[in-house]
């Protein structure tokens, strides 16, 4: 199982509700620009971003990520200004490398 909390103002909420699936893309330490892009208010965050459809849910798996976890939604629960989404893991992979870390409002390196 995989749990994610999605801001209710995010466009992702509608996509997750409609598709009943999601992918957690874990970025590598050299993908800070991609992280900033998806954290922005750009109208089309996927424009110019290479990705593949997940085999189980068709949710986007970003090319070149360190790891990804594809899930089918099992439960959605309101949680304040977020939606708590519990997913059953369907597929995933992990590659060698260093993850991108965002902690206390800054990108950081694992020591």
C-alpha positions in Angstrom: 0.0 0.0 0.0 1.1 3.6 -0.6 -0.4 6.7 1.0 -0.2 10.2 -0.6 -1.8 13.5 0.6 -2.8 15.8 -2.3 -3.6 19.5 -1.8 -7.3 20.0 -2.7 -6.3 23.0 -4.9 -4.1 20.7 -7.0 -5.1 19.7 -10.5 -4.0 16.2 -9.5 -7.1 15.7 -7.3 -9.5 15.6 -10.3 -7.1 13.4 -12.3 -6.8 10.9 -9.5 -10.6 10.8 -8.9 -11.3 10.3 -12.6 -8.7 7.7 -13.4 -8.7 5.9 -10.0 -5.0 5.6 -10.2 -1.7 7.5 -9.7 2.0 7.2 -9.9 4.5 8.5 -7.3 7.6 9.6 -9.3 10.7 9.8 -7.1 13.1 12.3 -8.6 16.9 12.1 -8.7 19.1 14.8 -7.2 19.7 16.3 -10.7 16.0 16.8 -11.3 15.4 19.9 -9.2 14.2 21.9 -12.3 11.5 19.2 -12.9 10.4 19.4 -9.3 10.1 23.2 -9.4 8.1 22.8 -12.7 5.5 20.5 -11.1 5.3 22.7 -7.9 4.5 25.7 -10.1 1.2 27.1 -11.3 2.0 26.5 -14.9 -1.2 25.6 -16.8 0.3 22.6 -18.6 3.1 21.1 -16.4 3.6 18.2 -18.8 4.3 20.4 -21.8 7.7 19.3 -23.1 8.2 16.7 -20.4 8.8 13.1 -21.5 6.8 10.4 -19.9 5.2 7.0 -20.4 1.8 5.8 -19.4 1.9 3.4 -16.5 1.0 -0.2 -17.4 -1.8 -0.7 -14.9 -3.4 2.8 -14.6 -2.0 4.9 -17.5 -0.9 7.5 -15.0 2.3 9.3 -16.1 5.7 7.8 -15.3 8.3 10.6 -15.9 11.3 9.6 -18.0 14.6 9.4 -16.1 13.2 9.3 -12.6 15.1 7.5 -9.8 12.1 5.4 -9.0 8.3 5.1 -9.5 5.4 3.4 -7.8 2.1 2.9 -9.7 -1.1 2.5 -7.6 -4.8 1.9 -8.0 -6.9 3.9 -5.6 -8.4 1.9 -2.8 -9.6 4.7 -0.6 -9.9 8.5 -0.5 -10.5 10.4 2.7 -10.8 14.1 3.3 -8.0 15.5 5.5 -8.4 19.2 6.1 -7.1 21.0 3.0 -5.8 17.8 1.5 -7.2 14.5 0.1 -5.7 11.4 1.7 -5.3 8.8 -1.0 -4.5 5.2 -0.2 -3.4 3.1 -3.2 -2.7 -0.5 -3.8 0.8 -0.8 -5.5 0.5 -2.4 -8.9 4.0 -1.9 -10.3 7.2 0.0 -9.8 10.9 0.2 -10.2 14.0 1.7 -8.5 17.3 2.7 -10.1 20.7 3.4 -8.6 21.3 7.1 -7.7 20.7 9.8 -5.2 17.1 11.1 -4.5 16.1 14.7 -4.7 15.3 15.8 -1.1 13.1 18.8 -0.2 13.1 19.5 3.6 12.3 22.6 5.6 11.6 24.7 2.4 14.9 23.9 0.8 16.4 21.3 -1.6 19.1 19.4 0.3 21.7 16.7 -0.1 21.7 13.5 1.9 24.8 13.4 4.1 
